[in-house]
Amino acid sequence: MSSLTDLRLDANQLETLAGLERLPSLQVLSARQNLLRELSTTKSSNSGSLQQDDKTVRYHRAHLSNRLLLIDLETNKFSHLEQILEPLSTCTSSLTELNLIENDLQGDSMLHQATVLNSFPSLTKLDGRQILPRMREKALDLSSRADIAKIKDQIQSIHRSQLQKEELRTQWIVSSLSHQSKEVEEKLEALKDKMHRELQATLLDIEESVKSFPDLIKHEHVKCDRERVRCFLM
């Protein structure tokens, strides 16, 4: 099996191509009219885990042969371009033909084409069409504009995040000042109450003093008369 160079699996209702990474000499892969969602998936378990009860099975994408020349994946269930490009990252300089027609790839088809062309400089045919120099020029331009748009989106996202942080900070400051203002108002009210009570007490003292003033004058007048009589008798 390690020397196999041509593998054709068309119309077999396949949902996975697990094990393709074990074919290092593979050059031609045709898997048209299947139900593929991943180009290559390997299965691993936590057999070496320190936790004896951890028997979780994990799946990850595997890289295919770096000798691949032709891949035909027409009419499958791929939804994201990365599901195809990542396993093929080892054959970017060898692949010459790639067919992805009739898949459920999400996003802009022109951007997909540009991404593929820029990822595989050795590619001469894509989706049954011969690749012309102007197609690569257009792909480079489109990718550049897409990168600029992506950077712009990232900057806008960072800006929005900063604005949200500033808004939260402003709300906190306003809330804090409002709380402090409420404390100041409460202290002022307490001071006003204290001053009012002290003033009321002072006014009561003055009123009592005024009420006792006639008696004081009368007492002083009698005292003065007594002094005069004493002086007269002497």
ChimeraX commands (.cxc) that place a marker at each C-alpha (Angstrom):
marker #1 position 0.00,0.00,0.00 radius 0.5
marker #1 position 2.85,2.40,0.68 radius 0.5
marker #1 position 3.79,2.28,-3.02 radius 0.5
marker #1 position 0.26,3.06,-4.29 radius 0.5
marker #1 position 0.27,6.05,-6.65 radius 0.5
marker #1 position -3.29,6.11,-8.08 radius 0.5
marker #1 position -6.43,5.82,-5.92 radius 0.5
marker #1 position -9.98,6.16,-7.32 radius 0.5
marker #1 position -12.92,6.04,-4.90 radius 0.5
marker #1 position -15.70,7.63,-6.97 radius 0.5
marker #1 position -19.39,7.17,-6.07 radius 0.5
marker #1 position -18.96,5.09,-2.92 radius 0.5
marker #1 position -21.00,7.18,-0.45 radius 0.5
marker #1 position -17.82,7.74,1.55 radius 0.5
marker #1 position -17.95,10.13,4.51 radius 0.5
marker #1 position -14.26,9.96,5.39 radius 0.5
marker #1 position -10.91,9.25,3.79 radius 0.5
marker #1 position -9.13,8.39,7.02 radius 0.5
marker #1 position -5.83,6.67,6.40 radius 0.5
marker #1 position -4.76,8.56,3.28 radius 0.5
marker #1 position -1.78,9.93,5.18 radius 0.5
marker #1 position -0.40,6.37,5.14 radius 0.5
marker #1 position 0.05,6.55,1.36 radius 0.5
marker #1 position 3.28,8.52,0.97 radius 0.5
marker #1 position 3.63,7.73,-2.76 radius 0.5
marker #1 position 0.12,8.78,-3.74 radius 0.5
marker #1 position 0.02,11.00,-6.84 radius 0.5
marker #1 position -3.59,10.77,-8.09 radius 0.5
marker #1 position -6.68,10.87,-5.87 radius 0.5
marker #1 position -10.19,10.79,-7.27 radius 0.5
marker #1 position -13.10,10.75,-4.81 radius 0.5
marker #1 position -15.96,12.24,-6.83 radius 0.5
marker #1 position -19.62,11.88,-5.86 radius 0.5
marker #1 position -19.20,11.01,-2.21 radius 0.5
marker #1 position -20.32,12.54,1.09 radius 0.5
marker #1 position -16.96,13.87,2.22 radius 0.5
marker #1 position -16.79,16.75,4.71 radius 0.5
marker #1 position -13.12,16.29,5.63 radius 0.5
marker #1 position -10.34,15.43,3.20 radius 0.5
marker #1 position -8.38,13.36,5.70 radius 0.5
marker #1 position -9.01,12.63,9.34 radius 0.5
marker #1 position -7.01,10.53,11.76 radius 0.5
marker #1 position -8.32,9.18,15.05 radius 0.5
marker #1 position -6.39,9.20,18.30 radius 0.5
marker #1 position -7.25,8.36,21.88 radius 0.5
marker #1 position -5.80,9.36,25.22 radius 0.5
marker #1 position -4.13,5.99,25.77 radius 0.5
marker #1 position -1.13,7.74,27.28 radius 0.5
marker #1 position -3.18,9.96,29.53 radius 0.5
marker #1 position -2.40,10.02,33.24 radius 0.5
marker #1 position -6.13,9.84,33.91 radius 0.5
marker #1 position -7.19,6.21,33.57 radius 0.5
marker #1 position -10.85,7.08,32.99 radius 0.5
marker #1 position -10.06,9.42,30.10 radius 0.5
marker #1 position -10.85,7.37,26.99 radius 0.5
marker #1 position -11.87,10.30,24.81 radius 0.5
marker #1 position -11.36,9.78,21.09 radius 0.5
marker #1 position -10.12,12.84,19.23 radius 0.5
marker #1 position -10.04,13.51,15.49 radius 0.5
marker #1 position -7.58,15.75,13.69 radius 0.5
marker #1 position -6.73,16.49,10.09 radius 0.5
marker #1 position -3.71,14.70,8.68 radius 0.5
marker #1 position -1.38,15.89,5.93 radius 0.5
marker #1 position -1.38,13.97,2.66 radius 0.5
marker #1 position 1.44,12.86,0.38 radius 0.5
marker #1 position 3.78,15.59,-0.84 radius 0.5
marker #1 position 3.81,13.88,-4.25 radius 0.5
marker #1 position 0.15,14.48,-5.11 radius 0.5
marker #1 position -0.35,15.78,-8.65 radius 0.5
marker #1 position -4.11,15.49,-9.20 radius 0.5
marker #1 position -7.05,15.62,-6.78 radius 0.5
marker #1 position -10.67,15.37,-7.89 radius 0.5
marker #1 position -13.26,16.06,-5.16 radius 0.5
marker #1 position -16.22,17.04,-7.34 radius 0.5
marker #1 position -19.71,16.68,-5.80 radius 0.5
marker #1 position -19.05,16.25,-2.09 radius 0.5
marker #1 position -20.11,17.99,1.14 radius 0.5
marker #1 position -17.17,20.25,1.90 radius 0.5
marker #1 position -18.38,23.50,3.48 radius 0.5
marker #1 position -15.11,25.31,4.27 radius 0.5
marker #1 position -12.08,25.66,2.04 radius 0.5
marker #1 position -9.75,25.12,5.00 radius 0.5
marker #1 position -11.04,21.54,5.27 radius 0.5
marker #1 position -9.32,20.91,1.93 radius 0.5
marker #1 position -6.32,23.24,1.99 radius 0.5
marker #1 position -4.95,22.27,5.40 radius 0.5
marker #1 position -4.36,18.56,4.58 radius 0.5
marker #1 position -2.84,19.61,1.24 radius 0.5
marker #1 position -0.34,22.02,2.75 radius 0.5
marker #1 position 2.44,19.47,2.13 radius 0.5
marker #1 position 1.88,19.36,-1.63 radius 0.5
marker #1 position 1.68,23.07,-2.50 radius 0.5
marker #1 position 4.63,22.73,-4.89 radius 0.5
marker #1 position 3.59,19.45,-6.53 radius 0.5
marker #1 position -0.17,19.70,-7.15 radius 0.5
marker #1 position -1.05,20.54,-10.76 radius 0.5
marker #1 position -4.80,19.75,-10.96 radius 0.5
marker #1 position -7.58,20.30,-8.43 radius 0.5
marker #1 position -11.34,19.92,-8.93 radius 0.5
marker #1 position -13.77,21.23,-6.27 radius 0.5
marker #1 position -16.92,21.70,-8.39 radius 0.5
marker #1 position -20.32,21.00,-6.82 radius 0.5
marker #1 position -19.43,21.40,-3.17 radius 0.5
marker #1 position -21.17,23.45,-0.49 radius 0.5
marker #1 position -18.30,25.85,0.10 radius 0.5
marker #1 position -19.42,28.90,2.05 radius 0.5
marker #1 position -18.28,32.39,1.12 radius 0.5
marker #1 position -17.21,34.20,-2.03 radius 0.5
marker #1 position -16.36,31.76,-4.87 radius 0.5
marker #1 position -13.97,34.26,-6.47 radius 0.5
marker #1 position -12.09,34.61,-3.20 radius 0.5
marker #1 position -11.97,30.82,-2.91 radius 0.5
marker #1 position -10.42,30.60,-6.36 radius 0.5
marker #1 position -7.88,33.30,-5.50 radius 0.5
marker #1 position -6.96,31.51,-2.26 radius 0.5
marker #1 position -6.41,28.21,-4.08 radius 0.5
marker #1 position -4.31,29.78,-6.83 radius 0.5
marker #1 position -2.13,31.61,-4.32 radius 0.5
marker #1 position -1.77,28.48,-2.18 radius 0.5
marker #1 position -0.65,26.25,-5.07 radius 0.5
marker #1 position 1.80,28.03,-7.40 radius 0.5
marker #1 position 2.34,24.81,-9.37 radius 0.5
marker #1 position -1.38,24.42,-10.19 radius 0.5
marker #1 position -2.16,24.42,-13.93 radius 0.5
marker #1 position -5.83,23.42,-13.90 radius 0.5
marker #1 position -8.59,24.34,-11.42 radius 0.5
marker #1 position -12.17,23.06,-11.63 radius 0.5
marker #1 position -11.52,21.82,-15.17 radius 0.5
marker #1 position -10.25,25.20,-16.40 radius 0.5
marker #1 position -6.75,25.94,-17.58 radius 0.5
marker #1 position -5.08,28.53,-15.37 radius 0.5
marker #1 position -3.92,31.61,-17.29 radius 0.5
marker #1 position -1.37,34.20,-16.11 radius 0.5
marker #1 position -4.08,36.89,-15.86 radius 0.5
marker #1 position -6.03,34.61,-13.50 radius 0.5
marker #1 position -3.08,34.50,-11.13 radius 0.5
marker #1 position -2.63,38.28,-11.37 radius 0.5
marker #1 position -6.30,38.76,-10.54 radius 0.5
marker #1 position -6.00,36.26,-7.69 radius 0.5
marker #1 position -3.08,38.16,-6.18 radius 0.5
marker #1 position -4.96,41.46,-6.43 radius 0.5
marker #1 position -8.12,39.97,-4.94 radius 0.5
marker #1 position -6.21,38.37,-2.10 radius 0.5
marker #1 position -4.43,41.64,-1.38 radius 0.5
marker #1 position -7.73,43.50,-1.22 radius 0.5
marker #1 position -9.20,40.74,0.94 radius 0.5
marker #1 position -6.21,41.01,3.29 radius 0.5
marker #1 position -6.67,44.78,3.48 radius 0.5
marker #1 position -10.37,44.32,4.20 radius 0.5
marker #1 position -9.52,41.75,6.88 radius 0.5
marker #1 position -7.02,44.10,8.50 radius 0.5
marker #1 position -9.60,46.90,8.34 radius 0.5
marker #1 position -12.18,44.66,10.02 radius 0.5
marker #1 position -9.66,43.75,12.72 radius 0.5
marker #1 position -8.86,47.43,13.34 radius 0.5
marker #1 position -12.57,48.25,13.50 radius 0.5
marker #1 position -13.11,45.35,15.88 radius 0.5
marker #1 position -10.29,46.61,18.13 radius 0.5
marker #1 position -11.71,50.14,17.92 radius 0.5
marker #1 position -15.19,48.90,18.86 radius 0.5
marker #1 position -13.71,46.96,21.76 radius 0.5
marker #1 position -11.87,50.06,22.99 radius 0.5
marker #1 position -15.02,52.16,22.66 radius 0.5
marker #1 position -16.94,49.60,24.70 radius 0.5
marker #1 position -14.23,49.65,27.38 radius 0.5
marker #1 position -14.29,53.47,27.44 radius 0.5
marker #1 position -18.06,53.46,27.65 radius 0.5
marker #1 position -17.96,51.05,30.59 radius 0.5
marker #1 position -15.26,53.17,32.23 radius 0.5
marker #1 position -17.34,56.32,31.73 radius 0.5
marker #1 position -20.39,54.61,33.21 radius 0.5
marker #1 position -18.32,53.53,36.20 radius 0.5
marker #1 position -16.99,57.09,36.71 radius 0.5
marker #1 position -20.49,58.58,36.45 radius 0.5
marker #1 position -21.83,55.99,38.87 radius 0.5
marker #1 position -18.95,56.63,41.26 radius 0.5
marker #1 position -19.40,60.41,41.09 radius 0.5
marker #1 position -23.14,60.00,41.55 radius 0.5
marker #1 position -22.49,57.88,44.63 radius 0.5
marker #1 position -20.01,60.44,45.98 radius 0.5
marker #1 position -22.44,63.27,45.23 radius 0.5
marker #1 position -25.12,61.42,47.17 radius 0.5
marker #1 position -22.73,61.06,50.12 radius 0.5
marker #1 position -21.92,64.81,49.99 radius 0.5
marker #1 position -25.62,65.66,49.91 radius 0.5
marker #1 position -26.26,63.41,52.90 radius 0.5
marker #1 position -23.40,65.06,54.84 radius 0.5
marker #1 position -24.70,68.54,53.97 radius 0.5
marker #1 position -28.18,67.59,55.13 radius 0.5
marker #1 position -26.77,66.23,58.39 radius 0.5
marker #1 position -24.78,69.45,58.89 radius 0.5
marker #1 position -27.86,71.57,58.17 radius 0.5
marker #1 position -29.86,69.56,60.72 radius 0.5
marker #1 position -27.12,69.98,63.31 radius 0.5
marker #1 position -26.89,73.75,62.73 radius 0.5
marker #1 position -30.67,74.02,62.87 radius 0.5
marker #1 position -30.78,72.20,66.21 radius 0.5
marker #1 position -27.98,74.36,67.63 radius 0.5
marker #1 position -29.74,77.53,66.44 radius 0.5
marker #1 position -33.01,76.39,67.98 radius 0.5
marker #1 position -31.24,75.73,71.27 radius 0.5
marker #1 position -29.60,79.19,71.19 radius 0.5
marker #1 position -32.92,80.88,70.45 radius 0.5
marker #1 position -34.53,79.04,73.37 radius 0.5
marker #1 position -31.73,80.23,75.66 radius 0.5
marker #1 position -32.23,83.82,74.47 radius 0.5
marker #1 position -35.97,83.54,74.94 radius 0.5
marker #1 position -35.56,82.26,78.49 radius 0.5
marker #1 position -33.12,85.07,79.22 radius 0.5
marker #1 position -35.58,87.66,77.90 radius 0.5
marker #1 position -38.40,86.21,80.01 radius 0.5
marker #1 position -36.31,86.48,83.18 radius 0.5
marker #1 position -35.10,90.04,82.40 radius 0.5
marker #1 position -37.97,91.94,84.23 radius 0.5
marker #1 position -37.40,89.98,87.42 radius 0.5
marker #1 position -33.72,90.76,87.21 radius 0.5
marker #1 position -34.40,94.49,86.81 radius 0.5
marker #1 position -36.85,94.46,89.74 radius 0.5
marker #1 position -34.33,92.65,91.95 radius 0.5
marker #1 position -31.65,95.19,91.10 radius 0.5
marker #1 position -34.03,98.12,91.85 radius 0.5
marker #1 position -34.91,96.77,95.34 radius 0.5
marker #1 position -31.27,96.24,96.05 radius 0.5
marker #1 position -30.57,99.85,95.12 radius 0.5
marker #1 position -33.38,101.18,97.45 radius 0.5
marker #1 position -32.02,99.25,100.38 radius 0.5
marker #1 position -28.63,100.76,99.85 radius 0.5
marker #1 position -30.13,104.28,99.89 radius 0.5
marker #1 position -32.02,103.63,103.18 radius 0.5
marker #1 position -28.88,102.31,104.79 radius 0.5
marker #1 position -26.98,105.38,103.73 radius 0.5
marker #1 position -29.75,107.63,105.05 radius 0.5
marker #1 position -29.79,105.99,108.50 radius 0.5
marker #1 position -26.12,106.37,108.82 radius 0.5
marker link #1:1,2 radius 0.2
marker link #1:2,3 radius 0.2
marker link #1:3,4 radius 0.2
marker link #1:4,5 radius 0.2
marker link #1:5,6 radius 0.2
marker link #1:6,7 radius 0.2
marker link #1:7,8 radius 0.2
marker link #1:8,9 radius 0.2
marker link #1:9,10 radius 0.2
marker link #1:10,11 radius 0.2
marker link #1:11,12 radius 0.2
marker link #1:12,13 radius 0.2
marker link #1:13,14 radius 0.2
marker link #1:14,15 radius 0.2
marker link #1:15,16 radius 0.2
marker link #1:16,17 radius 0.2
marker link #1:17,18 radius 0.2
marker link #1:18,19 radius 0.2
marker link #1:19,20 radius 0.2
marker link #1:20,21 radius 0.2
marker link #1:21,22 radius 0.2
marker link #1:22,23 radius 0.2
marker link #1:23,24 radius 0.2
marker link #1:24,25 radius 0.2
marker link #1:25,26 radius 0.2
marker link #1:26,27 radius 0.2
marker link #1:27,28 radius 0.2
marker link #1:28,29 radius 0.2
marker link #1:29,30 radius 0.2
marker link #1:30,31 radius 0.2
marker link #1:31,32 radius 0.2
marker link #1:32,33 radius 0.2
marker link #1:33,34 radius 0.2
marker link #1:34,35 radius 0.2
marker link #1:35,36 radius 0.2
marker link #1:36,37 radius 0.2
marker link #1:37,38 radius 0.2
marker link #1:38,39 radius 0.2
marker link #1:39,40 radius 0.2
marker link #1:40,41 radius 0.2
marker link #1:41,42 radius 0.2
marker link #1:42,43 radius 0.2
marker link #1:43,44 radius 0.2
marker link #1:44,45 radius 0.2
marker link #1:45,46 radius 0.2
marker link #1:46,47 radius 0.2
marker link #1:47,48 radius 0.2
marker link #1:48,49 radius 0.2
marker link #1:49,50 radius 0.2
marker link #1:50,51 radius 0.2
marker link #1:51,52 radius 0.2
marker link #1:52,53 radius 0.2
marker link #1:53,54 radius 0.2
marker link #1:54,55 radius 0.2
marker link #1:55,56 radius 0.2
marker link #1:56,57 radius 0.2
marker link #1:57,58 radius 0.2
marker link #1:58,59 radius 0.2
marker link #1:59,60 radius 0.2
marker link #1:60,61 radius 0.2
marker link #1:61,62 radius 0.2
marker link #1:62,63 radius 0.2
marker link #1:63,64 radius 0.2
marker link #1:64,65 radius 0.2
marker link #1:65,66 radius 0.2
marker link #1:66,67 radius 0.2
marker link #1:67,68 radius 0.2
marker link #1:68,69 radius 0.2
marker link #1:69,70 radius 0.2
marker link #1:70,71 radius 0.2
marker link #1:71,72 radius 0.2
marker link #1:72,73 radius 0.2
marker link #1:73,74 radius 0.2
marker link #1:74,75 radius 0.2
marker link #1:75,76 radius 0.2
marker link #1:76,77 radius 0.2
marker link #1:77,78 radius 0.2
marker link #1:78,79 radius 0.2
marker link #1:79,80 radius 0.2
marker link #1:80,81 radius 0.2
marker link #1:81,82 radius 0.2
marker link #1:82,83 radius 0.2
marker link #1:83,84 radius 0.2
marker link #1:84,85 radius 0.2
marker link #1:85,86 radius 0.2
marker link #1:86,87 radius 0.2
marker link #1:87,88 radius 0.2
marker link #1:88,89 radius 0.2
marker link #1:89,90 radius 0.2
marker link #1:90,91 radius 0.2
marker link #1:91,92 radius 0.2
marker link #1:92,93 radius 0.2
marker link #1:93,94 radius 0.2
marker link #1:94,95 radius 0.2
marker link #1:95,96 radius 0.2
marker link #1:96,97 radius 0.2
marker link #1:97,98 radius 0.2
marker link #1:98,99 radius 0.2
marker link #1:99,100 radius 0.2
marker link #1:100,101 radius 0.2
marker link #1:101,102 radius 0.2
marker link #1:102,103 radius 0.2
marker link #1:103,104 radius 0.2
marker link #1:104,105 radius 0.2
marker link #1:105,106 radius 0.2
marker link #1:106,107 radius 0.2
marker link #1:107,108 radius 0.2
marker link #1:108,109 radius 0.2
marker link #1:109,110 radius 0.2
marker link #1:110,111 radius 0.2
marker link #1:111,112 radius 0.2
marker link #1:112,113 radius 0.2
marker link #1:113,114 radius 0.2
marker link #1:114,115 radius 0.2
marker link #1:115,116 radius 0.2
marker link #1:116,117 radius 0.2
marker link #1:117,118 radius 0.2
marker link #1:118,119 radius 0.2
marker link #1:119,120 radius 0.2
marker link #1:120,121 radius 0.2
marker link #1:121,122 radius 0.2
marker link #1:122,123 radius 0.2
marker link #1:123,124 radius 0.2
marker link #1:124,125 radius 0.2
marker link #1:125,126 radius 0.2
marker link #1:126,127 radius 0.2
marker link #1:127,128 radius 0.2
marker link #1:128,129 radius 0.2
marker link #1:129,130 radius 0.2
marker link #1:130,131 radius 0.2
marker link #1:131,132 radius 0.2
marker link #1:132,133 radius 0.2
marker link #1:133,134 radius 0.2
marker link #1:134,135 radius 0.2
marker link #1:135,136 radius 0.2
marker link #1:136,137 radius 0.2
marker link #1:137,138 radius 0.2
marker link #1:138,139 radius 0.2
marker link #1:139,140 radius 0.2
marker link #1:140,141 radius 0.2
marker link #1:141,142 radius 0.2
marker link #1:142,143 radius 0.2
marker link #1:143,144 radius 0.2
marker link #1:144,145 radius 0.2
marker link #1:145,146 radius 0.2
marker link #1:146,147 radius 0.2
marker link #1:147,148 radius 0.2
marker link #1:148,149 radius 0.2
marker link #1:149,150 radius 0.2
marker link #1:150,151 radius 0.2
marker link #1:151,152 radius 0.2
marker link #1:152,153 radius 0.2
marker link #1:153,154 radius 0.2
marker link #1:154,155 radius 0.2
marker link #1:155,156 radius 0.2
marker link #1:156,157 radius 0.2
marker link #1:157,158 radius 0.2
marker link #1:158,159 radius 0.2
marker link #1:159,160 radius 0.2
marker link #1:160,161 radius 0.2
marker link #1:161,162 radius 0.2
marker link #1:162,163 radius 0.2
marker link #1:163,164 radius 0.2
marker link #1:164,165 radius 0.2
marker link #1:165,166 radius 0.2
marker link #1:166,167 radius 0.2
marker link #1:167,168 radius 0.2
marker link #1:168,169 radius 0.2
marker link #1:169,170 radius 0.2
marker link #1:170,171 radius 0.2
marker link #1:171,172 radius 0.2
marker link #1:172,173 radius 0.2
marker link #1:173,174 radius 0.2
marker link #1:174,175 radius 0.2
marker link #1:175,176 radius 0.2
marker link #1:176,177 radius 0.2
marker link #1:177,178 radius 0.2
marker link #1:178,179 radius 0.2
marker link #1:179,180 radius 0.2
marker link #1:180,181 radius 0.2
marker link #1:181,182 radius 0.2
marker link #1:182,183 radius 0.2
marker link #1:183,184 radius 0.2
marker link #1:184,185 radius 0.2
marker link #1:185,186 radius 0.2
marker link #1:186,187 radius 0.2
marker link #1:187,188 radius 0.2
marker link #1:188,189 radius 0.2
marker link #1:189,190 radius 0.2
marker link #1:190,191 radius 0.2
marker link #1:191,192 radius 0.2
marker link #1:192,193 radius 0.2
marker link #1:193,194 radius 0.2
marker link #1:194,195 radius 0.2
marker link #1:195,196 radius 0.2
marker link #1:196,197 radius 0.2
marker link #1:197,198 radius 0.2
marker link #1:198,199 radius 0.2
marker link #1:199,200 radius 0.2
marker link #1:200,201 radius 0.2
marker link #1:201,202 radius 0.2
marker link #1:202,203 radius 0.2
marker link #1:203,204 radius 0.2
marker link #1:204,205 radius 0.2
marker link #1:205,206 radius 0.2
marker link #1:206,207 radius 0.2
marker link #1:207,208 radius 0.2
marker link #1:208,209 radius 0.2
marker link #1:209,210 radius 0.2
marker link #1:210,211 radius 0.2
marker link #1:211,212 radius 0.2
marker link #1:212,213 radius 0.2
marker link #1:213,214 radius 0.2
marker link #1:214,215 radius 0.2
marker link #1:215,216 radius 0.2
marker link #1:216,217 radius 0.2
marker link #1:217,218 radius 0.2
marker link #1:218,219 radius 0.2
marker link #1:219,220 radius 0.2
marker link #1:220,221 radius 0.2
marker link #1:221,222 radius 0.2
marker link #1:222,223 radius 0.2
marker link #1:223,224 radius 0.2
marker link #1:224,225 radius 0.2
marker link #1:225,226 radius 0.2
marker link #1:226,227 radius 0.2
marker link #1:227,228 radius 0.2
marker link #1:228,229 radius 0.2
marker link #1:229,230 radius 0.2
marker link #1:230,231 radius 0.2
marker link #1:231,232 radius 0.2
marker link #1:232,233 radius 0.2
marker link #1:233,234 radius 0.2
view
